[in-house]
């Protein structure tokens, strides 16, 4: 049962909101408030035992007020965090800029809220530093990151310097949406990152990271507004602390829930591009030579000699290329039976069971690229040990080389994970194939 005091509190704030707005109670909105309250409070007697409510209501019902007012109150009473997830940026902005402040003011409620965004909305200091350092140069390792080439042209120097100065002097928080100037998409891609390239705590700029600074603030708020993509990350259900570190579970509210299936499919799927992945692997074969050149430029030739003694790297690269080509040939065999859906052919495995030979190939490719990742991590430790106590110039040079190498192979191993996901795709039971020539 919902405690009478909590029931009275909900009714009181709702009445205050209606009175301040000069609205009359809406029957559908009142039904929704009652249903949301019962589910969140765990009062499911007489209906069913599920804590999940599916609500469909037309435009003008007042859905936002129904779930936000009720959810915020019950979450506060239960010492939980309310997470509101939407499918579109427009609705997120409406919630944060208009609806939630309006509920606070008109209902007289006291709660805090914040907007959680993905990494791509924030400045990456590591990539900005690399772009500024390499501007006007032709670094061979930049071939691994085509998006960086877009911001290495001399005519972008003013924009890059503006981003650095604004963030450095504290007039900007690193969020693209709060920038006073418009930055073109191709420039922003070169100074932002995603979870596949982000090195988290291993990054030398971690303590100044705009993304993680923003996430720290989420620990203190009562309501978090985010999007379906973030909520559908494969590990999110197991790591609710991704948004907040409170010990108790959160309450989830999915607005625009009809988009959730497609968002979940997109987030839980693995994507493997034939041309791009093969190019990265081929370039990886010359990684040692490139690292030696970068280390020499940083006056760290003795470290380069140490790294050149790491055996087997080229052998694993060659085997990974062979395995990758075999996997692509296997995928090509599904094209004939794939159902055309626009420019994508979708193939469904019978009964959702993945072919055992395909699983084996994906396992093997994932294992090989895992070996490459471990090799690069070994190099990272070597770099750290070699520059321990070194002068600042040498230490900075080593960190830049280290960051470049780790971001490269985190990207490679993300592709390995995508390939390996095929083996566990029995839940989805299918794969999508673009025209093989364009993969």
Sine and cosine of phi, psi and omega as CSV:
sin_phi,cos_phi,sin_psi,cos_psi,sin_omega,cos_omega
0.00,0.00,0.58,-0.82,0.11,-0.99
-0.97,0.24,0.77,-0.64,0.02,-1.00
-0.84,0.54,0.62,-0.78,-0.04,-1.00
-0.87,0.49,-0.61,0.80,-0.01,-1.00
-0.90,0.44,-0.62,0.78,0.03,-1.00
-0.94,0.34,-0.62,0.79,0.04,-1.00
-0.88,0.47,-0.70,0.72,0.01,-1.00
-0.91,0.42,-0.59,0.81,-0.01,-1.00
-0.91,0.42,-0.69,0.72,0.02,-1.00
-0.88,0.47,-0.74,0.67,-0.01,-1.00
-0.89,0.46,-0.61,0.79,-0.02,-1.00
-0.92,0.39,-0.73,0.68,0.01,-1.00
-0.92,0.40,-0.58,0.81,0.01,-1.00
-0.92,0.40,-0.67,0.74,0.04,-1.00
-0.90,0.44,-0.64,0.77,0.02,-1.00
-0.90,0.44,-0.64,0.77,0.01,-1.00
-0.90,0.44,-0.73,0.69,-0.01,-1.00
-0.89,0.46,-0.66,0.75,-0.03,-1.00
-0.91,0.41,-0.69,0.72,-0.02,-1.00
-0.91,0.40,-0.54,0.84,-0.01,-1.00
-1.00,0.01,-0.15,0.99,-0.06,-1.00
0.86,0.51,0.69,0.72,0.06,-1.00
-0.97,-0.23,0.44,-0.90,0.17,-0.98
-0.99,-0.10,0.50,-0.86,0.01,-1.00
-0.86,0.51,0.66,-0.75,0.06,-1.00
-0.97,-0.25,0.74,-0.67,-0.08,-1.00
-0.86,0.52,-0.72,0.69,-0.02,-1.00
-0.90,0.43,-0.60,0.80,0.01,-1.00
-0.92,0.38,-0.64,0.77,0.03,-1.00
-0.91,0.42,-0.64,0.77,0.06,-1.00
-0.89,0.46,-0.65,0.76,-0.01,-1.00
-0.92,0.39,-0.67,0.74,0.04,-1.00
-0.86,0.52,-0.70,0.72,-0.01,-1.00
-0.90,0.44,-0.67,0.75,-0.03,-1.00
-0.93,0.37,-0.70,0.71,0.03,-1.00
-0.88,0.48,-0.67,0.74,-0.01,-1.00
-0.89,0.46,-0.70,0.72,0.00,-1.00
-0.89,0.47,-0.70,0.71,-0.06,-1.00
-0.93,0.38,-0.72,0.70,-0.04,-1.00
-0.93,0.36,-0.56,0.83,-0.01,-1.00
-0.99,0.13,-0.12,0.99,0.02,-1.00
0.99,0.15,0.29,0.96,0.01,-1.00
-1.00,-0.03,0.99,0.14,-0.05,-1.00
-0.95,-0.30,0.20,0.98,0.00,-1.00
-0.89,0.46,0.72,-0.69,0.06,-1.00
1.00,0.04,-0.10,0.99,0.05,-1.00
-0.88,-0.48,-0.96,0.27,0.12,-0.99
-0.29,-0.96,-0.06,-1.00,-0.08,-1.00
-0.99,-0.17,0.04,1.00,-0.05,-1.00
-0.99,0.16,0.70,-0.71,0.07,-1.00
-0.99,0.12,0.04,1.00,-0.08,-1.00
-0.98,-0.18,0.73,-0.68,0.07,-1.00
-0.88,-0.48,0.73,-0.68,0.10,-0.99
-0.95,-0.32,0.88,-0.48,-0.09,-1.00
-0.86,-0.51,0.81,-0.59,0.10,-0.99
-0.89,-0.46,0.85,-0.53,-0.04,-1.00
-0.59,-0.81,0.59,-0.81,-0.05,-1.00
-0.97,0.26,0.16,-0.99,0.05,-1.00
-0.87,0.49,0.70,-0.72,0.01,-1.00
1.00,-0.10,-0.05,1.00,0.01,-1.00
-0.94,0.34,-0.55,0.83,-0.07,-1.00
1.00,-0.05,0.68,0.74,-0.07,-1.00
-0.89,0.45,-0.66,0.75,-0.07,-1.00
-0.87,0.49,-0.72,0.70,0.02,-1.00
-0.89,0.45,-0.65,0.76,-0.05,-1.00
-0.88,0.48,-0.76,0.65,-0.05,-1.00
-0.99,0.12,-0.54,0.84,-0.06,-1.00
-0.96,0.28,-0.74,0.67,0.00,-1.00
-0.89,0.46,-0.75,0.66,-0.03,-1.00
-0.92,0.39,-0.72,0.70,-0.04,-1.00
-0.90,0.44,-0.66,0.75,-0.01,-1.00
-0.90,0.43,-0.65,0.76,0.00,-1.00
-0.91,0.41,-0.74,0.67,-0.05,-1.00
-0.93,0.36,-0.62,0.79,0.04,-1.00
-0.88,0.48,-0.68,0.73,0.02,-1.00
-0.90,0.44,-0.64,0.77,-0.01,-1.00
-0.92,0.40,-0.52,0.85,-0.03,-1.00
-0.99,-0.13,0.11,0.99,-0.03,-1.00
0.83,0.56,0.74,0.68,0.05,-1.00
-0.85,-0.53,0.11,-0.99,0.07,-1.00
-0.94,-0.33,0.71,-0.70,0.07,-1.00
-1.00,-0.05,0.84,-0.55,0.06,-1.00
-0.94,-0.34,0.87,-0.50,0.04,-1.00
-0.96,-0.26,0.85,-0.52,-0.04,-1.00
-0.91,-0.42,0.71,-0.71,0.02,-1.00
-0.82,-0.58,0.20,-0.98,-0.01,-1.00
-1.00,-0.06,-0.37,0.93,-0.13,-0.99
-0.82,-0.57,0.50,-0.87,0.06,-1.00
-0.90,0.44,-0.57,0.82,-0.03,-1.00
-0.86,0.51,-0.71,0.71,-0.01,-1.00
-0.95,0.32,-0.58,0.81,0.06,-1.00
-0.86,0.51,-0.73,0.68,0.00,-1.00
-0.91,0.41,-0.60,0.80,0.04,-1.00
-0.89,0.45,-0.66,0.75,0.01,-1.00
-0.90,0.44,-0.74,0.68,-0.11,-0.99
-0.97,0.24,-0.61,0.79,-0.09,-1.00
-1.00,-0.02,-0.40,0.92,-0.09,-1.00
-0.79,-0.61,-0.85,0.52,-0.19,-0.98
-0.92,0.40,-0.79,0.61,-0.04,-1.00
-0.91,0.41,-0.69,0.72,0.10,-1.00
-0.87,0.50,-0.57,0.82,0.01,-1.00
-0.92,0.39,-0.66,0.75,0.04,-1.00
-0.90,0.43,-0.67,0.74,0.04,-1.00
-0.85,0.52,-0.75,0.66,-0.10,-1.00
-0.95,0.31,-0.72,0.69,-0.11,-0.99
-0.98,0.18,-0.55,0.83,0.01,-1.00
-1.00,0.01,-0.26,0.97,-0.02,-1.00
0.97,0.23,0.42,0.91,-0.03,-1.00
-1.00,0.07,0.49,-0.87,0.01,-1.00
-0.87,-0.48,0.99,-0.10,0.09,-1.00
-0.57,-0.82,0.38,-0.93,0.00,-1.00
-0.95,-0.31,0.44,-0.90,0.00,-1.00
-0.51,-0.86,0.33,-0.94,0.01,-1.00
-0.43,-0.90,0.31,-0.95,-0.01,-1.00
-0.97,-0.25,0.81,-0.58,0.04,-1.00
-0.99,-0.16,0.80,-0.60,-0.03,-1.00
-0.84,-0.55,0.24,-0.97,0.04,-1.00
-0.99,0.15,0.16,-0.99,-0.05,-1.00
-0.86,0.51,-0.56,0.83,-0.07,-1.00
-0.89,0.45,-0.27,0.96,0.01,-1.00
-1.00,0.06,-0.07,1.00,-0.08,-1.00
-0.87,-0.49,0.47,-0.88,0.07,-1.00
-0.92,0.39,0.70,-0.72,0.12,-0.99
-0.98,-0.22,0.93,-0.37,-0.05,-1.00
-0.91,0.41,-0.53,0.85,0.01,-1.00
-0.90,0.43,-0.71,0.71,0.00,-1.00
-0.96,0.29,-0.56,0.83,0.07,-1.00
-0.90,0.43,-0.69,0.73,0.02,-1.00
-0.88,0.48,-0.68,0.74,0.01,-1.00
-0.91,0.42,-0.62,0.79,0.00,-1.00
-0.92,0.39,-0.68,0.73,0.02,-1.00
-0.92,0.39,-0.65,0.76,-0.02,-1.00
-0.93,0.37,-0.59,0.81,-0.09,-1.00
-0.99,-0.13,0.08,1.00,-0.05,-1.00
-0.87,0.49,0.78,-0.63,0.01,-1.00
0.99,0.12,-0.04,1.00,0.01,-1.00
-0.96,-0.29,0.19,-0.98,0.01,-1.00
-0.85,-0.53,0.97,0.25,-0.02,-1.00
-0.96,0.27,0.78,-0.62,-0.06,-1.00
-0.91,0.41,-0.57,0.82,-0.03,-1.00
-0.95,0.32,-0.26,0.96,0.05,-1.00
-0.93,0.36,-0.25,0.97,0.06,-1.00
-0.90,0.45,-0.37,0.93,0.03,-1.00
-0.95,0.32,-0.36,0.93,-0.08,-1.00
-0.81,-0.58,0.99,0.11,-0.03,-1.00
-0.83,0.56,-0.53,0.85,-0.03,-1.00
-0.91,0.41,-0.46,0.89,0.02,-1.00
-0.94,0.34,-0.49,0.87,-0.01,-1.00
-0.89,0.45,-0.44,0.90,-0.03,-1.00
-0.93,0.37,-0.42,0.91,-0.05,-1.00
-0.95,-0.32,0.17,0.98,0.01,-1.00
-1.00,-0.09,0.10,1.00,0.05,-1.00
-0.98,0.21,0.62,-0.79,-0.05,-1.00
-0.84,0.55,-0.50,0.87,-0.06,-1.00
-0.95,0.31,-0.10,1.00,0.03,-1.00
-0.99,-0.12,0.01,1.00,-0.09,-1.00
-0.85,0.52,-0.65,0.76,-0.05,-1.00
-0.90,0.44,-0.66,0.75,0.00,-1.00
-0.91,0.41,-0.71,0.71,-0.02,-1.00
-0.89,0.45,-0.68,0.74,0.01,-1.00
-0.90,0.43,-0.61,0.79,0.03,-1.00
-0.89,0.46,-0.69,0.73,0.02,-1.00
-0.88,0.48,-0.70,0.71,-0.01,-1.00
-0.90,0.43,-0.72,0.69,-0.03,-1.00
-0.91,0.42,-0.68,0.73,-0.03,-1.00
-0.90,0.44,-0.66,0.75,0.00,-1.00
-0.96,0.27,-0.62,0.78,-0.04,-1.00
-0.92,0.39,-0.60,0.80,-0.02,-1.00
-1.00,-0.01,0.05,1.00,0.11,-0.99
0.99,0.11,0.11,0.99,0.02,-1.00
-0.99,0.13,-0.15,0.99,0.01,-1.00
-0.65,-0.76,0.63,-0.78,-0.07,-1.00
-1.00,-0.08,0.09,1.00,0.02,-1.00
1.00,-0.01,-0.08,1.00,0.01,-1.00
-1.00,0.09,0.83,-0.55,-0.03,-1.00
-0.85,0.53,-0.57,0.82,-0.07,-1.00
-0.94,0.33,-0.28,0.96,-0.01,-1.00
-0.97,-0.24,0.13,0.99,0.04,-1.00
-0.92,0.39,0.63,-0.78,0.02,-1.00
-0.98,0.19,-0.27,0.96,0.01,-1.00
-0.86,-0.52,0.35,-0.94,0.02,-1.00
-1.00,-0.01,0.79,-0.61,0.04,-1.00
-0.94,-0.33,0.79,-0.61,-0.03,-1.00
-0.87,0.50,0.49,-0.87,-0.04,-1.00
-0.85,0.53,-0.67,0.74,-0.07,-1.00
-0.92,0.39,-0.50,0.86,0.07,-1.00
-0.96,0.28,-0.68,0.73,-0.04,-1.00
-0.90,0.44,-0.61,0.79,0.03,-1.00
-0.85,0.52,-0.54,0.84,-0.03,-1.00
-0.98,0.21,-0.26,0.97,-0.01,-1.00
-0.86,-0.52,0.27,0.96,0.10,-0.99
-0.79,-0.62,0.15,-0.99,-0.07,-1.00
-0.60,-0.80,0.04,-1.00,0.09,-1.00
-0.77,-0.64,0.00,-1.00,-0.10,-0.99
-0.93,0.36,-0.34,0.94,0.01,-1.00
-0.97,0.26,-0.48,0.88,-0.02,-1.00
-0.98,-0.18,-0.37,0.93,-0.03,-1.00
-0.91,0.41,0.75,-0.66,-0.01,-1.00
-0.99,-0.16,0.12,0.99,0.10,-0.99
0.80,0.59,-0.79,-0.62,-0.11,-0.99
-0.93,0.37,-0.25,0.97,0.04,-1.00
-0.98,0.21,-0.23,0.97,-0.02,-1.00
-0.96,0.28,0.67,-0.74,-0.01,-1.00
-0.94,0.35,-0.24,0.97,0.01,-1.00
-0.97,-0.23,0.25,0.97,-0.13,-0.99
-0.85,0.53,-0.68,0.73,-0.07,-1.00
-0.92,0.39,-0.35,0.94,0.04,-1.00
-0.97,-0.26,0.13,0.99,-0.13,-0.99
-0.91,0.41,0.80,-0.59,0.00,-1.00
-0.91,0.42,-0.63,0.77,-0.03,-1.00
-0.90,0.44,-0.76,0.65,-0.05,-1.00
-0.96,0.29,-0.47,0.88,0.12,-0.99
-0.89,0.45,-0.67,0.74,0.02,-1.00
-0.90,0.43,-0.63,0.78,-0.01,-1.00
-0.92,0.38,-0.54,0.84,0.03,-1.00
-0.87,0.49,-0.60,0.80,-0.01,-1.00
-0.92,0.40,-0.36,0.93,-0.02,-1.00
-0.94,0.34,-0.32,0.95,0.01,-1.00
-0.91,0.41,-0.38,0.92,-0.16,-0.99
-0.98,-0.18,-0.13,0.99,-0.12,-0.99
-0.99,-0.12,0.34,-0.94,-0.02,-1.00
-1.00,0.01,-0.53,0.85,-0.05,-1.00
-0.77,-0.63,0.77,-0.64,0.04,-1.00
-0.91,-0.42,0.79,-0.62,0.07,-1.00
-0.97,-0.24,0.80,-0.60,-0.03,-1.00
-0.59,-0.81,-0.29,-0.96,-0.01,-1.00
-0.81,-0.59,0.27,-0.96,-0.06,-1.00
-0.88,0.48,-0.55,0.84,-0.02,-1.00
-0.87,0.49,-0.70,0.71,0.01,-1.00
-0.92,0.39,-0.65,0.76,-0.02,-1.00
-0.93,0.37,-0.42,0.91,-0.06,-1.00
-0.99,-0.11,0.19,0.98,0.12,-0.99
-0.82,0.57,0.63,-0.77,-0.08,-1.00
-0.81,0.59,-0.54,0.84,-0.06,-1.00
-0.99,-0.11,-0.02,1.00,-0.12,-0.99
-0.87,0.49,-0.69,0.72,-0.01,-1.00
-0.87,0.50,-0.43,0.90,-0.02,-1.00
-1.00,-0.01,-0.22,0.97,-0.07,-1.00
-0.73,-0.68,0.95,0.32,0.00,-1.00
-0.91,0.42,-0.29,0.96,0.03,-1.00
-0.94,0.33,-0.02,1.00,0.07,-1.00
-0.85,0.53,-0.52,0.85,0.01,-1.00
-0.97,-0.26,-0.58,0.81,-0.04,-1.00
-0.46,-0.89,0.39,-0.92,-0.08,-1.00
-0.95,-0.32,0.38,0.92,0.07,-1.00
-0.92,0.38,0.58,-0.81,-0.10,-0.99
-0.93,0.37,-0.44,0.90,-0.08,-1.00
-1.00,-0.03,0.36,-0.93,0.01,-1.00
-0.89,0.45,0.26,-0.97,0.01,-1.00
-0.99,-0.15,0.28,-0.96,0.19,-0.98
-0.99,-0.13,0.72,-0.69,-0.02,-1.00
-0.93,-0.37,0.70,-0.71,0.11,-0.99
-0.76,-0.65,0.90,-0.44,0.01,-1.00
-0.99,-0.16,0.96,-0.27,0.14,-0.99
-1.00,0.09,0.42,-0.91,-0.08,-1.00
0.81,0.59,0.71,0.70,-0.11,-0.99
-0.92,0.38,-0.27,0.96,0.01,-1.00
-0.92,0.39,-0.27,0.96,0.06,-1.00
-1.00,0.02,-0.11,0.99,-0.18,-0.98
-0.91,0.40,-0.60,0.80,-0.04,-1.00
-0.88,0.47,-0.75,0.66,-0.01,-1.00
-0.92,0.40,-0.62,0.79,0.03,-1.00
-0.90,0.43,-0.67,0.75,0.01,-1.00
-0.91,0.42,-0.68,0.73,0.01,-1.00
-0.87,0.49,-0.65,0.76,-0.02,-1.00
-0.91,0.41,-0.68,0.74,-0.05,-1.00
-0.96,0.28,-0.55,0.83,-0.08,-1.00
-1.00,-0.01,-0.02,1.00,0.00,-1.00
-1.00,0.04,0.42,-0.91,0.10,-0.99
-0.97,-0.25,0.68,-0.73,-0.02,-1.00
-0.88,-0.48,0.74,-0.67,-0.04,-1.00
-0.73,-0.68,0.94,-0.34,0.01,-1.00
-1.00,-0.03,0.82,-0.57,-0.10,-0.99
-0.90,0.43,-0.82,0.57,-0.09,-1.00
-0.90,0.43,-0.74,0.67,-0.06,-1.00
-0.91,0.42,-0.72,0.69,-0.04,-1.00
-0.90,0.44,-0.66,0.75,0.00,-1.00
-0.92,0.40,-0.60,0.80,0.02,-1.00
-0.89,0.45,-0.66,0.76,0.01,-1.00
-0.91,0.41,-0.66,0.75,0.02,-1.00
-0.91,0.42,-0.67,0.74,0.02,-1.00
-0.89,0.46,-0.66,0.75,0.02,-1.00
-0.92,0.40,-0.54,0.84,0.02,-1.00
-0.89,0.46,-0.40,0.92,0.00,-1.00
-0.90,0.43,-0.41,0.91,-0.01,-1.00
-0.96,-0.28,0.27,0.96,-0.08,-1.00
-0.87,0.50,-0.67,0.74,-0.02,-1.00
-0.87,0.49,-0.69,0.72,0.01,-1.00
-0.88,0.48,-0.66,0.75,-0.02,-1.00
-0.93,0.37,-0.65,0.76,0.03,-1.00
-0.90,0.44,-0.63,0.78,0.03,-1.00
-0.87,0.49,-0.65,0.76,0.02,-1.00
-0.92,0.40,-0.69,0.73,0.01,-1.00
-0.91,0.42,-0.64,0.77,0.01,-1.00
-0.92,0.39,-0.61,0.80,0.04,-1.00
-0.89,0.45,-0.64,0.77,0.03,-1.00
-0.90,0.43,-0.48,0.88,0.02,-1.00
-1.00,-0.02,0.17,0.99,0.01,-1.00
0.87,0.49,0.68,0.73,0.02,-1.00
-0.80,-0.60,0.76,0.65,-0.07,-1.00
-0.91,0.42,-0.53,0.85,0.00,-1.00
-0.93,0.37,-0.52,0.85,0.07,-1.00
-0.93,0.36,-0.63,0.77,0.03,-1.00
-0.86,0.50,-0.63,0.78,0.02,-1.00
-0.91,0.41,-0.60,0.80,0.04,-1.00
-0.91,0.41,-0.69,0.72,-0.02,-1.00
-0.92,0.40,-0.58,0.82,-0.03,-1.00
-0.91,0.41,-0.27,0.96,0.02,-1.00
-1.00,0.07,0.00,1.00,0.02,-1.00
-0.97,0.23,0.92,-0.39,-0.12,-0.99
-1.00,0.10,0.33,-0.94,0.22,-0.97
1.00,0.10,-0.12,0.99,-0.09,-1.00
-0.89,0.45,-0.76,0.66,-0.02,-1.00
-0.90,0.44,-0.55,0.84,0.01,-1.00
-0.91,0.42,-0.69,0.72,0.00,-1.00
-0.92,0.40,-0.64,0.77,0.05,-1.00
-0.85,0.52,-0.73,0.69,-0.02,-1.00
-0.88,0.47,-0.67,0.75,0.00,-1.00
-0.92,0.38,-0.61,0.80,0.03,-1.00
-0.90,0.43,-0.63,0.78,0.04,-1.00
-0.90,0.44,-0.68,0.73,0.03,-1.00
-0.89,0.46,-0.72,0.70,0.00,-1.00
-0.90,0.45,-0.64,0.77,-0.01,-1.00
-0.90,0.45,-0.69,0.72,0.01,-1.00
-0.88,0.47,-0.64,0.77,0.04,-1.00
-0.90,0.43,-0.64,0.77,0.02,-1.00
-0.90,0.44,-0.66,0.75,0.02,-1.00
-0.90,0.43,-0.61,0.80,0.07,-1.00
-0.90,0.43,-0.62,0.79,0.03,-1.00
-0.90,0.44,-0.69,0.72,0.02,-1.00
-0.89,0.46,-0.61,0.79,-0.03,-1.00
-0.86,0.51,-0.48,0.88,0.01,-1.00
-0.92,0.38,-0.27,0.96,-0.01,-1.00
-1.00,0.03,-0.18,0.98,-0.11,-0.99
-0.87,0.49,-0.63,0.77,-0.09,-1.00
-0.87,0.49,-0.64,0.77,-0.08,-1.00
-1.00,-0.08,0.04,1.00,-0.01,-1.00
-0.97,0.24,0.61,-0.79,0.03,-1.00
-1.00,0.04,0.79,-0.62,-0.03,-1.00
-0.94,0.33,0.78,-0.63,0.09,-1.00
-0.71,-0.70,1.00,0.05,-0.11,-0.99
0.94,0.33,-0.80,-0.61,0.03,-1.00
-1.00,-0.05,0.20,0.98,-0.02,-1.00
-0.89,-0.46,0.70,-0.72,0.15,-0.99
-0.98,-0.21,0.83,-0.55,-0.07,-1.00
-0.96,-0.28,0.85,-0.53,-0.01,-1.00
-0.95,-0.31,0.78,-0.63,0.01,-1.00
-0.96,-0.29,0.81,-0.59,0.07,-1.00
-0.96,0.27,0.66,-0.75,-0.02,-1.00
-0.86,0.51,0.83,-0.55,0.02,-1.00
0.92,0.38,0.19,0.98,-0.02,-1.00
0.96,0.29,0.20,0.98,-0.04,-1.00
-1.00,-0.08,0.84,-0.55,-0.01,-1.00
-0.98,0.19,0.65,-0.76,0.02,-1.00
-0.83,0.56,0.78,-0.63,-0.04,-1.00
-0.84,0.54,-0.62,0.78,-0.01,-1.00
-0.91,0.40,-0.56,0.83,0.04,-1.00
-0.93,0.37,-0.66,0.75,0.05,-1.00
-0.86,0.52,-0.68,0.73,-0.02,-1.00
-0.88,0.47,-0.70,0.71,-0.02,-1.00
-0.90,0.44,-0.67,0.75,0.00,-1.00
-0.92,0.39,-0.66,0.75,0.07,-1.00
-0.84,0.54,-0.71,0.70,-0.07,-1.00
-0.91,0.41,-0.70,0.72,0.02,-1.00
-0.89,0.45,-0.69,0.73,0.04,-1.00
-0.87,0.50,-0.63,0.78,0.02,-1.00
-0.91,0.42,-0.67,0.74,-0.02,-1.00
-0.91,0.42,-0.71,0.70,-0.01,-1.00
-0.95,0.32,-0.43,0.90,0.13,-0.99
-0.91,0.42,-0.61,0.80,0.07,-1.00
-0.89,0.46,-0.65,0.76,0.03,-1.00
-0.89,0.45,-0.65,0.76,0.02,-1.00
-0.89,0.46,-0.69,0.72,0.00,-1.00
-0.90,0.43,-0.58,0.82,0.03,-1.00
-0.89,0.45,-0.69,0.72,-0.01,-1.00
-0.92,0.39,-0.60,0.80,0.07,-1.00
-0.89,0.45,-0.60,0.80,0.07,-1.00
-0.89,0.45,-0.66,0.75,0.05,-1.00
-0.90,0.45,-0.62,0.78,0.02,-1.00
-0.86,0.50,-0.70,0.72,0.02,-1.00
-0.89,0.45,-0.62,0.78,0.04,-1.00
-0.88,0.47,-0.69,0.73,0.02,-1.00
-0.88,0.48,-0.70,0.71,-0.02,-1.00
-0.89,0.46,-0.68,0.73,0.00,-1.00
-0.92,0.38,-0.59,0.81,-0.08,-1.00
-0.95,0.32,-0.52,0.85,-0.06,-1.00
-0.99,-0.15,0.04,1.00,0.02,-1.00
-0.88,0.47,0.88,-0.48,-0.02,-1.00
0.99,0.14,0.05,1.00,0.00,-1.00
-0.97,0.24,0.24,-0.97,0.02,-1.00
-0.92,0.39,0.39,-0.92,-0.10,-1.00
-0.82,0.57,-0.64,0.77,-0.05,-1.00
-0.88,0.47,-0.71,0.71,-0.02,-1.00
-0.93,0.36,-0.62,0.79,-0.01,-1.00
-0.91,0.42,-0.68,0.74,0.01,-1.00
-0.90,0.43,-0.67,0.74,0.02,-1.00
-0.87,0.49,-0.67,0.74,0.00,-1.00
-0.91,0.41,-0.64,0.77,0.00,-1.00
-0.90,0.43,-0.60,0.80,0.01,-1.00
-0.92,0.39,-0.69,0.73,0.04,-1.00
-0.90,0.45,-0.68,0.73,-0.01,-1.00
-0.88,0.47,-0.71,0.71,0.00,-1.00
-0.89,0.46,-0.65,0.76,-0.01,-1.00
-0.89,0.45,-0.72,0.70,-0.04,-1.00
-0.92,0.39,-0.65,0.76,-0.04,-1.00
-0.94,0.35,-0.61,0.79,0.02,-1.00
-0.92,0.39,-0.59,0.81,0.05,-1.00
-0.86,0.51,-0.81,0.59,-0.13,-0.99
-0.99,0.13,-0.27,0.96,0.20,-0.98
-0.92,0.38,-0.61,0.80,0.07,-1.00
-0.90,0.43,-0.70,0.72,0.02,-1.00
-0.87,0.48,-0.71,0.70,-0.06,-1.00
-0.96,0.27,-0.37,0.93,0.17,-0.99
-0.90,0.44,-0.61,0.79,0.06,-1.00
-0.92,0.39,-0.59,0.81,0.04,-1.00
-0.90,0.44,-0.65,0.76,0.04,-1.00
-0.89,0.45,-0.65,0.76,0.03,-1.00
-0.87,0.50,-0.67,0.74,0.02,-1.00
-0.91,0.42,-0.68,0.74,-0.04,-1.00
-0.93,0.38,-0.41,0.91,0.01,-1.00
-0.88,0.48,-0.44,0.90,-0.02,-1.00
-0.87,0.50,-0.55,0.83,-0.06,-1.00
-0.92,0.38,-0.43,0.90,-0.04,-1.00
-0.94,-0.34,0.41,0.91,-0.10,-1.00
-1.00,0.08,0.33,0.94,-0.06,-1.00
-0.89,0.46,-0.44,0.90,0.04,-1.00
-0.92,0.39,-0.66,0.75,0.02,-1.00
-0.99,0.12,-0.58,0.82,0.10,-1.00
0.93,0.36,0.40,0.92,-0.01,-1.00
-0.20,-0.98,0.14,-0.99,0.07,-1.00
-0.70,-0.72,0.42,-0.91,0.06,-1.00
-0.94,-0.33,0.75,-0.67,-0.05,-1.00
-0.85,-0.53,0.88,-0.48,0.17,-0.99
-0.98,0.18,0.23,-0.97,0.02,-1.00
-0.76,0.65,0.82,-0.58,-0.18,-0.98
-0.84,0.55,-0.53,0.85,0.00,-1.00
-0.91,0.41,-0.38,0.93,-0.04,-1.00
-0.97,-0.23,0.08,1.00,-0.01,-1.00
-0.91,0.41,0.00,0.00,0.00,0.00
